[in-house]
Amino acid sequence: MAQQGVQLDREAFSCTICLDLLKDPVTIHCGHSYCMSCIKGFWDEEDEKKIYSCPQCGQTFTPRPVLVKNTMLAVLVEQLKKTGLQAAPADHCYAGPEDVACDVCTGRKLKAFKSCLVCLASYCEKHLQPHFESTTFKKHKLVEPSKTLQDNICSLHEEVMKIFCRTDQQSICSLCSVGEHKGHDTVSAAAERTERQRELEVSRHKIQQRIQNREKDVKMLQQEVEAVNHSADEAVEDSEKIFTELIRLIQKRSSDVKQQIRSQQETEVSRVKELQEKLEQEITELKRKDAELKQLSHTEDHNQFLHNYPSLSQLSASTDSSSINIRPLKYFEDVTAAVSELRDQLQDILKEKWTNISLTVTEVDVLLSQPEPRTRAGFLKYSREITLDPNTAHINLLLSEGNRKATSMWEKQSYSSHPDRFTTDWQVLSRESLTGRCYWEVEWSGTRVYVAVAYKNISRAGKGFGRNDKSWALDCDTDSYKFWFNNISTPVSVPWSSRVGVYLDHRAGILSFYRVSETMTLLHRVQTTFTQPLYAGVWLYDYGTTAEFCKLK
């Protein structure tokens, strides 16, 4: 029972942070006491919040309290130390199954405070004192308590291993170095540790550098997430506004047509009713005249009959009704047909444009780190079916194969007039706009073909593909290639092929032309910034030349 009282006294004068007897004790406003250094350290961690709390009761203080040493408590703690009450430690000072025990303690062992690599033993705080007080132990190496000290003993010679064999990459003792490890490359364990420590620091530096790089990448990706979300929200909002405007425009046109029909209906019905009233009046007049003539026909007095006949026999002018039988029974059906035609045209436009819109949405790709494909199979993952736009085709170009093939002809084609039509060079652009990653192939024959991409607003009457800053073109001749941009040509020294592959990564600004055969051979690569969607195109330089956009799926 006395021992329990001693333990209670010790705990009463112990710091609840470090669990040891109070050192420079201070008492804070709530009445609890701590080591000055312990409570300072605890409050240092709360500096950012500017609110300071008691670790035991949780009471908070603002501003940070000024700490003053409790001299009375300090005197009491010193007296406890002198009376030896601290020799009866609380249970938490004894070594448990998971702890390193003091090798000197007898009976119930205390927790080790340090381990000595020279003595190969672990000591509690009391039994460690000679290492601090005696010069004999001055050069001993103290480390945190360790259970693996015996690993430093040679299993063959029971001697401390202070040598490292670089040949066998293992620690050895001095007897091993003159025995089975004789002639090996050996150094002291300390020297090897120094060397490995340098390597470790280099590795740590590399790891820390990678951590910094990855943290930058994570930060960039977070910014990209925010940018994607912001851009998507804007796109949804803008698209809703645009579709609302389209719906309002169609509703306005519907209202206009309805109003026009009703107005015309009123006009025509009014004209018909006016004619109807005239005819009904004429019928009434004719019936009255017929009744008078009938009565006259029954007059027996010849002289009276002859006297009245001239005035009764004259008829008023008849209403002109010849147009009644001429107009067919068809009035507003043509309006319905015209509106139906508009609907069909809008459906065609929406179908075509919706494909482009859908592809544009699905081609949004935040991560641009994927390398350009190396094999044809890799390129085919991005293949796009290209069809040519008849509204852009020069009149000397014949389109066929579902508008995938262009042929230069002597005969002019009967295309209707269109502002998108090329009028100078024999060129044509695709219907499809190209963004994201795309790949297509062009099979050509004849003497000379330009395989190109261009912006939609390229001049229709200006110079051909590659001769301006709105188009990029590969000039394919029967024996050579040239790349053209902004009227500057770059020779390409690669064997001729009748099939050219084109790879576009619009967002990354990459445009590559390939010679397609059993293997893919790079002809020319462009690295730039594209500011608009691109369109595929071809320029057929001579009569009888063909260029076909191949079906790849």
PEKAWO-V444866 format. One record per residue. N is the residue number from 0. RES is the residue in one letter. SS is DSSP state (helix for helix, strand for strand, loop for the rest). OMEGA is omega as a letter, one per 40 degrees, with the letter a starting at -180 (none if undefined). NEAR is the number of other ideal C-beta (glycine too) atoms within 10 Angstrom. Layout:
n=N res=RES ss=SS omega=OMEGA near=NEAR
n=N res=RES ss=SS omega=OMEGA near=NEAR
This chain:
n=0 res=M ss=loop omega=i near=5
n=1 res=A ss=helix omega=i near=7
n=2 res=Q ss=helix omega=i near=8
n=3 res=Q ss=helix omega=i near=9
n=4 res=G ss=helix omega=i near=11
n=5 res=V ss=helix omega=i near=19
n=6 res=Q ss=helix omega=i near=15
n=7 res=L ss=helix omega=i near=10
n=8 res=D ss=helix omega=a near=16
n=9 res=R ss=helix omega=a near=19
n=10 res=E ss=helix omega=i near=13
n=11 res=A ss=helix omega=a near=11
n=12 res=F ss=loop omega=i near=18
n=13 res=S ss=strand omega=i near=20
n=14 res=C ss=loop omega=a near=20
n=15 res=T ss=loop omega=i near=14
n=16 res=I ss=loop omega=a near=15
n=17 res=C ss=loop omega=i near=14
n=18 res=L ss=loop omega=i near=12
n=19 res=D ss=loop omega=i near=15
n=20 res=L ss=strand omega=a near=18
n=21 res=L ss=loop omega=i near=23
n=22 res=K ss=loop omega=a near=14
n=23 res=D ss=loop omega=a near=16
n=24 res=P ss=strand omega=i near=22
n=25 res=V ss=strand omega=i near=22
n=26 res=T ss=strand omega=a near=17
n=27 res=I ss=loop omega=a near=21
n=28 res=H ss=loop omega=a near=9
n=29 res=C ss=loop omega=i near=14
n=30 res=G ss=loop omega=a near=10
n=31 res=H ss=loop omega=a near=16
n=32 res=S ss=strand omega=a near=19
n=33 res=Y ss=strand omega=i near=27
n=34 res=C ss=strand omega=a near=20
n=35 res=M ss=helix omega=a near=18
n=36 res=S ss=helix omega=a near=15
n=37 res=C ss=helix omega=a near=20
n=38 res=I ss=helix omega=i near=23
n=39 res=K ss=helix omega=i near=14
n=40 res=G ss=helix omega=i near=13
n=41 res=F ss=helix omega=a near=15
n=42 res=W ss=helix omega=i near=18
n=43 res=D ss=helix omega=a near=11
n=44 res=E ss=loop omega=a near=9
n=45 res=E ss=loop omega=a near=13
n=46 res=D ss=loop omega=a near=10
n=47 res=E ss=loop omega=a near=7
n=48 res=K ss=loop omega=a near=10
n=49 res=K ss=loop omega=i near=9
n=50 res=I ss=loop omega=a near=13
n=51 res=Y ss=strand omega=a near=20
n=52 res=S ss=strand omega=i near=16
n=53 res=C ss=loop omega=a near=18
n=54 res=P ss=loop omega=a near=15
n=55 res=Q ss=loop omega=a near=14
n=56 res=C ss=loop omega=i near=11
n=57 res=G ss=loop omega=i near=8
n=58 res=Q ss=loop omega=a near=13
n=59 res=T ss=strand omega=a near=12
n=60 res=F ss=strand omega=i near=14
n=61 res=T ss=loop omega=e near=9
n=62 res=P ss=loop omega=a near=8
n=63 res=R ss=loop omega=a near=14
n=64 res=P ss=loop omega=i near=14
n=65 res=V ss=loop omega=a near=6
n=66 res=L ss=loop omega=i near=16
n=67 res=V ss=loop omega=a near=9
n=68 res=K ss=strand omega=i near=12
n=69 res=N ss=loop omega=a near=19
n=70 res=T ss=helix omega=a near=9
n=71 res=M ss=helix omega=i near=10
n=72 res=L ss=helix omega=i near=16
n=73 res=A ss=helix omega=i near=16
n=74 res=V ss=helix omega=i near=11
n=75 res=L ss=helix omega=i near=16
n=76 res=V ss=helix omega=i near=20
n=77 res=E ss=helix omega=i near=11
n=78 res=Q ss=helix omega=i near=11
n=79 res=L ss=helix omega=i near=18
n=80 res=K ss=helix omega=a near=13
n=81 res=K ss=helix omega=a near=9
n=82 res=T ss=helix omega=i near=11
n=83 res=G ss=loop omega=i near=9
n=84 res=L ss=helix omega=a near=16
n=85 res=Q ss=helix omega=a near=20
n=86 res=A ss=helix omega=i near=10
n=87 res=A ss=loop omega=a near=15
n=88 res=P ss=loop omega=i near=18
n=89 res=A ss=loop omega=a near=14
n=90 res=D ss=helix omega=a near=8
n=91 res=H ss=helix omega=i near=10
n=92 res=C ss=helix omega=i near=15
n=93 res=Y ss=strand omega=a near=16
n=94 res=A ss=loop omega=i near=18
n=95 res=G ss=loop omega=a near=9
n=96 res=P ss=loop omega=a near=5
n=97 res=E ss=loop omega=a near=6
n=98 res=D ss=loop omega=i near=15
n=99 res=V ss=loop omega=a near=21
n=100 res=A ss=strand omega=i near=19
n=101 res=C ss=loop omega=a near=24
n=102 res=D ss=loop omega=a near=17
n=103 res=V ss=loop omega=a near=16
n=104 res=C ss=loop omega=i near=18
n=105 res=T ss=loop omega=a near=6
n=106 res=G ss=loop omega=i near=4
n=107 res=R ss=loop omega=a near=10
n=108 res=K ss=loop omega=i near=17
n=109 res=L ss=strand omega=i near=19
n=110 res=K ss=strand omega=i near=19
n=111 res=A ss=loop omega=i near=25
n=112 res=F ss=loop omega=i near=18
n=113 res=K ss=strand omega=i near=21
n=114 res=S ss=strand omega=a near=22
n=115 res=C ss=strand omega=a near=19
n=116 res=L ss=loop omega=i near=16
n=117 res=V ss=loop omega=i near=14
n=118 res=C ss=loop omega=a near=16
n=119 res=L ss=loop omega=i near=15
n=120 res=A ss=strand omega=i near=15
n=121 res=S ss=strand omega=a near=28
n=122 res=Y ss=strand omega=i near=24
n=123 res=C ss=loop omega=a near=24
n=124 res=E ss=loop omega=a near=15
n=125 res=K ss=loop omega=a near=15
n=126 res=H ss=loop omega=i near=18
n=127 res=L ss=loop omega=a near=20
n=128 res=Q ss=helix omega=i near=12
n=129 res=P ss=helix omega=i near=13
n=130 res=H ss=helix omega=i near=17
n=131 res=F ss=helix omega=a near=9
n=132 res=E ss=helix omega=a near=9
n=133 res=S ss=loop omega=i near=10
n=134 res=T ss=helix omega=i near=6
n=135 res=T ss=helix omega=a near=9
n=136 res=F ss=helix omega=a near=15
n=137 res=K ss=loop omega=a near=8
n=138 res=K ss=loop omega=i near=7
n=139 res=H ss=loop omega=a near=14
n=140 res=K ss=loop omega=i near=11
n=141 res=L ss=strand omega=i near=16
n=142 res=V ss=strand omega=i near=11
n=143 res=E ss=loop omega=a near=10
n=144 res=P ss=loop omega=a near=18
n=145 res=S ss=loop omega=i near=17
n=146 res=K ss=loop omega=a near=13
n=147 res=T ss=loop omega=a near=8
n=148 res=L ss=helix omega=a near=19
n=149 res=Q ss=helix omega=i near=9
n=150 res=D ss=helix omega=i near=11
n=151 res=N ss=helix omega=i near=17
n=152 res=I ss=strand omega=i near=14
n=153 res=C ss=loop omega=a near=17
n=154 res=S ss=loop omega=a near=9
n=155 res=L ss=loop omega=a near=12
n=156 res=H ss=loop omega=i near=14
n=157 res=E ss=loop omega=i near=9
n=158 res=E ss=loop omega=i near=14
n=159 res=V ss=strand omega=i near=18
n=160 res=M ss=loop omega=a near=20
n=161 res=K ss=loop omega=a near=17
n=162 res=I ss=strand omega=i near=23
n=163 res=F ss=strand omega=i near=22
n=164 res=C ss=strand omega=i near=19
n=165 res=R ss=loop omega=a near=12
n=166 res=T ss=loop omega=a near=10
n=167 res=D ss=loop omega=i near=14
n=168 res=Q ss=loop omega=i near=8
n=169 res=Q ss=strand omega=i near=12
n=170 res=S ss=strand omega=a near=17
n=171 res=I ss=strand omega=i near=23
n=172 res=C ss=loop omega=a near=21
n=173 res=S ss=helix omega=i near=15
n=174 res=L ss=helix omega=i near=15
n=175 res=C ss=helix omega=a near=22
n=176 res=S ss=helix omega=i near=18
n=177 res=V ss=loop omega=i near=10
n=178 res=G ss=loop omega=a near=12
n=179 res=E ss=loop omega=i near=12
n=180 res=H ss=loop omega=a near=18
n=181 res=K ss=loop omega=a near=9
n=182 res=G ss=loop omega=i near=8
n=183 res=H ss=loop omega=i near=14
n=184 res=D ss=loop omega=a near=10
n=185 res=T ss=strand omega=i near=20
n=186 res=V ss=strand omega=i near=14
n=187 res=S ss=strand omega=i near=11
n=188 res=A ss=helix omega=i near=17
n=189 res=A ss=helix omega=i near=12
n=190 res=A ss=helix omega=i near=12
n=191 res=E ss=helix omega=i near=17
n=192 res=R ss=helix omega=i near=13
n=193 res=T ss=helix omega=i near=11
n=194 res=E ss=helix omega=a near=13
n=195 res=R ss=helix omega=i near=12
n=196 res=Q ss=helix omega=i near=10
n=197 res=R ss=helix omega=i near=10
n=198 res=E ss=helix omega=i near=9
n=199 res=L ss=helix omega=i near=11
n=200 res=E ss=helix omega=i near=10
n=201 res=V ss=helix omega=i near=10
n=202 res=S ss=helix omega=i near=11
n=203 res=R ss=helix omega=i near=10
n=204 res=H ss=helix omega=i near=10
n=205 res=K ss=helix omega=i near=10
n=206 res=I ss=helix omega=i near=10
n=207 res=Q ss=helix omega=i near=10
n=208 res=Q ss=helix omega=i near=10
n=209 res=R ss=helix omega=i near=10
n=210 res=I ss=helix omega=i near=10
n=211 res=Q ss=helix omega=a near=10
n=212 res=N ss=helix omega=a near=10
n=213 res=R ss=helix omega=i near=10
n=214 res=E ss=helix omega=i near=10
n=215 res=K ss=helix omega=i near=10
n=216 res=D ss=helix omega=i near=10
n=217 res=V ss=helix omega=i near=10
n=218 res=K ss=helix omega=i near=10
n=219 res=M ss=helix omega=i near=10
n=220 res=L ss=helix omega=i near=12
n=221 res=Q ss=helix omega=i near=10
n=222 res=Q ss=helix omega=i near=10
n=223 res=E ss=helix omega=i near=12
n=224 res=V ss=helix omega=i near=11
n=225 res=E ss=helix omega=i near=10
n=226 res=A ss=helix omega=i near=11
n=227 res=V ss=helix omega=i near=12
n=228 res=N ss=helix omega=a near=10
n=229 res=H ss=helix omega=a near=10
n=230 res=S ss=helix omega=i near=11
n=231 res=A ss=helix omega=i near=12
n=232 res=D ss=helix omega=i near=10
n=233 res=E ss=helix omega=a near=10
n=234 res=A ss=helix omega=i near=13
n=235 res=V ss=helix omega=a near=10
n=236 res=E ss=helix omega=a near=10
n=237 res=D ss=helix omega=a near=10
n=238 res=S ss=helix omega=i near=12
n=239 res=E ss=helix omega=i near=10
n=240 res=K ss=helix omega=a near=10
n=241 res=I ss=helix omega=i near=10
n=242 res=F ss=helix omega=i near=10
n=243 res=T ss=helix omega=i near=10
n=244 res=E ss=helix omega=i near=10
n=245 res=L ss=helix omega=i near=12
n=246 res=I ss=helix omega=i near=10
n=247 res=R ss=helix omega=i near=10
n=248 res=L ss=helix omega=i near=10
n=249 res=I ss=helix omega=i near=13
n=250 res=Q ss=helix omega=i near=10
n=251 res=K ss=helix omega=i near=10
n=252 res=R ss=helix omega=i near=12
n=253 res=S ss=helix omega=i near=11
n=254 res=S ss=helix omega=i near=10
n=255 res=D ss=helix omega=i near=10
n=256 res=V ss=helix omega=i near=14
n=257 res=K ss=helix omega=a near=10
n=258 res=Q ss=helix omega=i near=10
n=259 res=Q ss=helix omega=a near=11
n=260 res=I ss=helix omega=a near=14
n=261 res=R ss=helix omega=i near=10
n=262 res=S ss=helix omega=i near=10
n=263 res=Q ss=helix omega=i near=13
n=264 res=Q ss=helix omega=a near=12
n=265 res=E ss=helix omega=a near=10
n=266 res=T ss=helix omega=a near=10
n=267 res=E ss=helix omega=i near=12
n=268 res=V ss=helix omega=i near=11
n=269 res=S ss=helix omega=i near=10
n=270 res=R ss=helix omega=a near=10
n=271 res=V ss=helix omega=a near=11
n=272 res=K ss=helix omega=i near=10
n=273 res=E ss=helix omega=i near=10
n=274 res=L ss=helix omega=i near=15
n=275 res=Q ss=helix omega=i near=11
n=276 res=E ss=helix omega=i near=11
n=277 res=K ss=helix omega=a near=13
n=278 res=L ss=helix omega=i near=14
n=279 res=E ss=helix omega=i near=11
n=280 res=Q ss=helix omega=i near=12
n=281 res=E ss=helix omega=i near=16
n=282 res=I ss=helix omega=i near=11
n=283 res=T ss=helix omega=i near=10
n=284 res=E ss=helix omega=a near=12
n=285 res=L ss=helix omega=i near=13
n=286 res=K ss=helix omega=i near=10
n=287 res=R ss=helix omega=a near=10
n=288 res=K ss=helix omega=a near=15
n=289 res=D ss=helix omega=i near=10
n=290 res=A ss=helix omega=i near=10
n=291 res=E ss=helix omega=i near=14
n=292 res=L ss=helix omega=i near=13
n=293 res=K ss=helix omega=i near=9
n=294 res=Q ss=helix omega=i near=11
n=295 res=L ss=helix omega=a near=14
n=296 res=S ss=helix omega=i near=9
n=297 res=H ss=loop omega=i near=7
n=298 res=T ss=loop omega=a near=14
n=299 res=E ss=loop omega=a near=6
n=300 res=D ss=loop omega=a near=9
n=301 res=H ss=helix omega=a near=8
n=302 res=N ss=helix omega=i near=8
n=303 res=Q ss=helix omega=i near=11
n=304 res=F ss=helix omega=a near=14
n=305 res=L ss=helix omega=a near=10
n=306 res=H ss=helix omega=a near=11
n=307 res=N ss=helix omega=a near=16
n=308 res=Y ss=helix omega=a near=14
n=309 res=P ss=helix omega=a near=8
n=310 res=S ss=helix omega=a near=8
n=311 res=L ss=helix omega=a near=13
n=312 res=S ss=helix omega=a near=11
n=313 res=Q ss=loop omega=a near=8
n=314 res=L ss=loop omega=i near=10
n=315 res=S ss=loop omega=a near=10
n=316 res=A ss=loop omega=a near=6
n=317 res=S ss=loop omega=i near=9
n=318 res=T ss=loop omega=a near=13
n=319 res=D ss=loop omega=a near=9
n=320 res=S ss=loop omega=a near=11
n=321 res=S ss=helix omega=a near=6
n=322 res=S ss=helix omega=a near=8
n=323 res=I ss=helix omega=a near=10
n=324 res=N ss=loop omega=a near=6
n=325 res=I ss=loop omega=a near=6
n=326 res=R ss=loop omega=i near=8
n=327 res=P ss=loop omega=i near=5
n=328 res=L ss=loop omega=a near=5
n=329 res=K ss=loop omega=a near=7
n=330 res=Y ss=loop omega=a near=12
n=331 res=F ss=loop omega=i near=11
n=332 res=E ss=helix omega=i near=9
n=333 res=D ss=helix omega=i near=9
n=334 res=V ss=helix omega=i near=13
n=335 res=T ss=helix omega=i near=10
n=336 res=A ss=helix omega=i near=10
n=337 res=A ss=helix omega=i near=11
n=338 res=V ss=helix omega=i near=13
n=339 res=S ss=helix omega=i near=10
n=340 res=E ss=helix omega=i near=10
n=341 res=L ss=helix omega=i near=13
n=342 res=R ss=helix omega=a near=11
n=343 res=D ss=helix omega=i near=10
n=344 res=Q ss=helix omega=i near=10
n=345 res=L ss=helix omega=i near=12
n=346 res=Q ss=helix omega=i near=10
n=347 res=D ss=helix omega=i near=10
n=348 res=I ss=helix omega=a near=10
n=349 res=L ss=helix omega=i near=12
n=350 res=K ss=helix omega=a near=9
n=351 res=E ss=helix omega=a near=13
n=352 res=K ss=helix omega=i near=11
n=353 res=W ss=helix omega=i near=10
n=354 res=T ss=helix omega=i near=12
n=355 res=N ss=helix omega=i near=15
n=356 res=I ss=helix omega=a near=13
n=357 res=S ss=helix omega=i near=10
n=358 res=L ss=helix omega=i near=16
n=359 res=T ss=helix omega=i near=16
n=360 res=V ss=helix omega=a near=12
n=361 res=T ss=helix omega=a near=9
n=362 res=E ss=loop omega=i near=15
n=363 res=V ss=loop omega=a near=13
n=364 res=D ss=loop omega=a near=13
n=365 res=V ss=loop omega=a near=11
n=366 res=L ss=loop omega=a near=7
n=367 res=L ss=loop omega=a near=11
n=368 res=S ss=loop omega=a near=6
n=369 res=Q ss=loop omega=a near=10
n=370 res=P ss=loop omega=i near=6
n=371 res=E ss=loop omega=a near=14
n=372 res=P ss=loop omega=a near=18
n=373 res=R ss=loop omega=a near=11
n=374 res=T ss=loop omega=i near=9
n=375 res=R ss=helix omega=i near=17
n=376 res=A ss=helix omega=i near=9
n=377 res=G ss=helix omega=i near=14
n=378 res=F ss=helix omega=a near=24
n=379 res=L ss=helix omega=i near=14
n=380 res=K ss=loop omega=a near=9
n=381 res=Y ss=loop omega=a near=17
n=382 res=S ss=strand omega=i near=16
n=383 res=R ss=loop omega=i near=19
n=384 res=E ss=loop omega=a near=14
n=385 res=I ss=loop omega=i near=26
n=386 res=T ss=loop omega=a near=16
n=387 res=L ss=strand omega=a near=28
n=388 res=D ss=loop omega=a near=18
n=389 res=P ss=loop omega=a near=17
n=390 res=N ss=loop omega=i near=15
n=391 res=T ss=loop omega=a near=23
n=392 res=A ss=loop omega=i near=23
n=393 res=H ss=loop omega=a near=21
n=394 res=I ss=loop omega=i near=15
n=395 res=N ss=loop omega=i near=17
n=396 res=L ss=strand omega=i near=26
n=397 res=L ss=strand omega=i near=14
n=398 res=L ss=strand omega=a near=18
n=399 res=S ss=strand omega=a near=12
n=400 res=E ss=loop omega=a near=14
n=401 res=G ss=loop omega=a near=11
n=402 res=N ss=loop omega=i near=17
n=403 res=R ss=loop omega=a near=18
n=404 res=K ss=strand omega=i near=18
n=405 res=A ss=strand omega=i near=29
n=406 res=T ss=strand omega=i near=20
n=407 res=S ss=strand omega=a near=20
n=408 res=M ss=loop omega=i near=15
n=409 res=W ss=loop omega=a near=7
n=410 res=E ss=loop omega=i near=8
n=411 res=K ss=loop omega=a near=10
n=412 res=Q ss=loop omega=a near=13
n=413 res=S ss=loop omega=i near=6
n=414 res=Y ss=loop omega=i near=15
n=415 res=S ss=loop omega=i near=7
n=416 res=S ss=loop omega=i near=6
n=417 res=H ss=loop omega=a near=12
n=418 res=P ss=loop omega=a near=7
n=419 res=D ss=loop omega=a near=12
n=420 res=R ss=loop omega=i near=19
n=421 res=F ss=loop omega=a near=24
n=422 res=T ss=loop omega=a near=11
n=423 res=T ss=loop omega=a near=12
n=424 res=D ss=loop omega=a near=18
n=425 res=W ss=loop omega=a near=23
n=426 res=Q ss=strand omega=i near=26
n=427 res=V ss=strand omega=i near=24
n=428 res=L ss=strand omega=i near=28
n=429 res=S ss=strand omega=i near=24
n=430 res=R ss=strand omega=a near=17
n=431 res=E ss=strand omega=i near=22
n=432 res=S ss=strand omega=a near=19
n=433 res=L ss=strand omega=i near=23
n=434 res=T ss=loop omega=a near=19
n=435 res=G ss=loop omega=i near=19
n=436 res=R ss=strand omega=a near=22
n=437 res=C ss=strand omega=i near=22
n=438 res=Y ss=strand omega=i near=21
n=439 res=W ss=strand omega=a near=24
n=440 res=E ss=strand omega=i near=21
n=441 res=V ss=strand omega=i near=26
n=442 res=E ss=strand omega=a near=16
n=443 res=W ss=strand omega=i near=21
n=444 res=S ss=strand omega=a near=13
n=445 res=G ss=loop omega=a near=18
n=446 res=T ss=loop omega=a near=14
n=447 res=R ss=strand omega=i near=14
n=448 res=V ss=strand omega=i near=28
n=449 res=Y ss=strand omega=i near=25
n=450 res=V ss=strand omega=a near=27
n=451 res=A ss=strand omega=i near=27
n=452 res=V ss=strand omega=a near=27
n=453 res=A ss=strand omega=i near=23
n=454 res=Y ss=strand omega=a near=18
n=455 res=K ss=loop omega=a near=13
n=456 res=N ss=loop omega=i near=8
n=457 res=I ss=loop omega=a near=21
n=458 res=S ss=loop omega=i near=13
n=459 res=R ss=loop omega=a near=17
n=460 res=A ss=loop omega=a near=9
n=461 res=G ss=loop omega=a near=14
n=462 res=K ss=loop omega=a near=14
n=463 res=G ss=loop omega=a near=22
n=464 res=F ss=loop omega=i near=26
n=465 res=G ss=loop omega=a near=25
n=466 res=R ss=loop omega=i near=19
n=467 res=N ss=loop omega=a near=18
n=468 res=D ss=loop omega=i near=10
n=469 res=K ss=loop omega=a near=20
n=470 res=S ss=strand omega=i near=27
n=471 res=W ss=strand omega=a near=25
n=472 res=A ss=strand omega=i near=26
n=473 res=L ss=strand omega=a near=26
n=474 res=D ss=strand omega=a near=23
n=475 res=C ss=strand omega=i near=28
n=476 res=D ss=strand omega=a near=12
n=477 res=T ss=loop omega=i near=11
n=478 res=D ss=loop omega=a near=6
n=479 res=S ss=loop omega=i near=13
n=480 res=Y ss=strand omega=i near=22
n=481 res=K ss=strand omega=i near=17
n=482 res=F ss=strand omega=a near=20
n=483 res=W ss=strand omega=i near=23
n=484 res=F ss=strand omega=i near=21
n=485 res=N ss=loop omega=i near=11
n=486 res=N ss=loop omega=i near=11
n=487 res=I ss=strand omega=a near=9
n=488 res=S ss=strand omega=i near=13
n=489 res=T ss=strand omega=a near=13
n=490 res=P ss=strand omega=i near=11
n=491 res=V ss=strand omega=a near=17
n=492 res=S ss=loop omega=i near=7
n=493 res=V ss=loop omega=i near=15
n=494 res=P ss=loop omega=a near=10
n=495 res=W ss=loop omega=i near=11
n=496 res=S ss=loop omega=a near=17
n=497 res=S ss=loop omega=i near=15
n=498 res=R ss=strand omega=a near=15
n=499 res=V ss=strand omega=i near=21
n=500 res=G ss=strand omega=a near=25
n=501 res=V ss=strand omega=i near=26
n=502 res=Y ss=strand omega=a near=21
n=503 res=L ss=strand omega=i near=25
n=504 res=D ss=strand omega=a near=21
n=505 res=H ss=loop omega=a near=21
n=506 res=R ss=loop omega=i near=16
n=507 res=A ss=loop omega=i near=18
n=508 res=G ss=loop omega=a near=14
n=509 res=I ss=strand omega=i near=17
n=510 res=L ss=strand omega=a near=22
n=511 res=S ss=strand omega=i near=20
n=512 res=F ss=strand omega=a near=26
n=513 res=Y ss=strand omega=i near=25
n=514 res=R ss=strand omega=a near=21
n=515 res=V ss=strand omega=i near=19
n=516 res=S ss=loop omega=i near=12
n=517 res=E ss=loop omega=i near=6
n=518 res=T ss=loop omega=i near=10
n=519 res=M ss=strand omega=i near=19
n=520 res=T ss=strand omega=a near=14
n=521 res=L ss=strand omega=i near=15
n=522 res=L ss=strand omega=a near=22
n=523 res=H ss=strand omega=i near=19
n=524 res=R ss=strand omega=i near=13
n=525 res=V ss=strand omega=i near=16
n=526 res=Q ss=strand omega=a near=10
n=527 res=T ss=loop omega=i near=11
n=528 res=T ss=loop omega=i near=7
n=529 res=F ss=loop omega=a near=20
n=530 res=T ss=loop omega=i near=8
n=531 res=Q ss=loop omega=i near=13
n=532 res=P ss=loop omega=a near=15
n=533 res=L ss=strand omega=i near=24
n=534 res=Y ss=strand omega=i near=23
n=535 res=A ss=strand omega=i near=25
n=536 res=G ss=strand omega=i near=27
n=537 res=V ss=strand omega=i near=28
n=538 res=W ss=strand omega=a near=29
n=539 res=L ss=strand omega=a near=26
n=540 res=Y ss=loop omega=a near=17
n=541 res=D ss=loop omega=i near=11
n=542 res=Y ss=loop omega=i near=13
n=543 res=G ss=loop omega=i near=12
n=544 res=T ss=loop omega=i near=20
n=545 res=T ss=strand omega=i near=18
n=546 res=A ss=strand omega=a near=26
n=547 res=E ss=strand omega=i near=20
n=548 res=F ss=strand omega=a near=25
n=549 res=C ss=loop omega=i near=16
n=550 res=K ss=loop omega=a near=12
n=551 res=L ss=loop omega=a near=16
n=552 res=K ss=loop omega=none near=6
